[in-house]
Amino acid sequence: MNVLLSTFFPPELPVILLRLFLAFVAGAIMGLERERFNKDVHRTKAAGFRTYSLVCFGSCLFGLASIYGFSSNGTNNDPGRVAAQVVTGMGFLGAGAIMKYNGEVKGLTTAAGMWVASAIGLLFSAGMYVTAILAAFFAYLVLDFHRLFPHLFTFLKDKHVEDEPAEEPVKKAKAGQGGDEDD
């Protein structure tokens, strides 16, 4: 009976559950920020609370499986191999988030955010709590930068609008719509 209980409830279970919970919370906070940003700019994005939570939580699961699931006789068989595959998988997901629309690249922040969320999940799985919490904090700051420094974004937006009219004659000339032909 003891063997059966230890199979379902290993001594590491409280630590495993703590790491999973912290990874979920970190991903959820990043995802909620992305949803708030999308609401502020009147956009709908596929990556928000659910995506970031699952990415961070899932990365932690893979890390925990590599640490606790594949050890034999108390010896861990290179957990870094699974972590490397998480990075590869996130590259695949991130590539799906990046789109080119009308010559403009979209989704880079989403892809980078999911990549960082997966790294945070792996940090939690390795028990690197302080590093993971600091990484999540800095990731949140970067994602929330537009709220922290709105004047910077207003300046950049105004600067971009001022630059656009100067580009218009060049575009017309390239398209053969220049005004010189009428003179």
Number of C-alpha atoms within 10 A of each C-alpha: 6 6 9 9 9 11 10 9 11 12 10 9 12 11 12 20 12 14 25 22 15 21 32 25 17 26 31 23 18 28 27 18 18 24 19 16 19 15 12 10 8 9 10 11 14 11 20 24 18 15 17 28 26 22 28 30 29 20 31 31 21 19 25 24 16 21 20 16 13 14 14 9 5 8 10 13 14 12 19 12 11 18 23 11 13 22 17 13 15 21 16 12 15 19 14 11 19 16 13 9 8 6 7 7 10 13 17 14 15 21 21 18 24 28 22 22 34 28 23 31 32 28 24 31 30 18 15 14 16 11 13 23 17 12 18 23 15 12 19 20 15 14 19 16 13 14 14 11 10 11 11 13 13 12 11 12 12 11 11 11 11 11 11 10 10 10 10 10 14 13 12 12 12 9 9 11 12 13 10 8 7 5 4
